[in-house]
């Protein structure tokens, strides 16, 4: 796999995502790698309280930069599913991801679309 930190910088993604991708790289196939990486990112968003003021159980829609990073890191078998559209959807921005770089992220107000 390419240098993940360099890929994160190329796509404007915060560097805390690089170890997440490296951890996910231990899975057997790209589909499970993407699934694990998104699950770990979701956990980080949840712990940072991103979107929890809108709904108790958010469904996160990730920015296209993060989706493109995932597709570059784990390219095999990519499917382009439509984004869900219901009351619990929270659109995550790059600003939201960068908020999680800081320990006070739980107190910050995320940018919701």
N, C-alpha and C positions, 0 to 999 in steps of 0.2 A: 504494500500500500504506500502511496506517496506520502510525503511529509505532511501530516495532518495539520500541524500548526500553520504551515504555509498556505494550505488550502483555506483554512479559516480566515486568514488575513486577506487572501485573494477575494473572498466573497463578502468581506466586511463583518464576519461573524466573530463574536468575542472568543478569546482563547480558552475559556473554560469548557468549550465544546470539544476541543481536541482530545482531552483524556476520555471523554464520553465515547467518541468515535473509536479510539484505540481499545477501549474496553469492549465495545460492541464487535470489534474486528475478530474477537475470539470465537464468534459463532460460526456455524458450518457453512451457511450460504448467505448471499447478499440480502435476500428477503428477510431472514431472521436477524441479520446485522442491522438493517434499517429499522426493523421493529424494536430491537433492543435499544438502539440509539434514541429513537423517538420516545420510548418509554422512560429512559433515563433523563431526557430533556424535560419531559412532562413532569417527572418527579421534582426536578429542580425548579420548574415554574410553580408547581404546587407549593413547595417549601418557601419560595419567594413571595407567595400569596398573589401571584399574577392572575388576575381575572376572578379571584374569589369574592370580591365585593359585588360582582355582577351575578354570580350563581355559585351554588355550593359544590356542584360537580361539573366543572367546565370541560367542554370539548375544544381543544386548542387547534386553531388553524395557524400553521407556521408561515413565516414570510417566504417568498419565492427564493430568496438568497439561501436560506437554510435548506429548502427542498433541493435546490440545485447543488449545494454542497453534498448532501446525502447521495444524490445521484452520481456525482463525480467520485465520491469515496467508495460507494457500493453500487456499481452500474448494472449488474446483471439482473434481468427480469423486472425492470422498472415498469410499473403500471401507472397511468395517469387517471386516478379516480377523481371524481368531482368532490369539491369541498362540501361538507355537510352544511345544512342551513336550518337551524332550529334555535330555540330560545337559549340554549346553554352554550352556544358557540362563542368563543372568545378569540378574536383575531390578534395574534401575537405580532409585534413589530420588532425590528432590529433594536430599537430603543429599549423595549422590554427585556430583550436578551442581554443587552449591555447593562441594564440595571442590576442584573444578578451577579455582576462582577464585584459589587460592593456589599459589604456586610450589612449595611442599613437598607438593603433591598426590600426587606419585609415591611419597612415603614414608608417606602416610596409609593407614589401613585403612578401606576403603569399607564401607558398610552393605549386606550382601547378604541377600536374602530367600530 
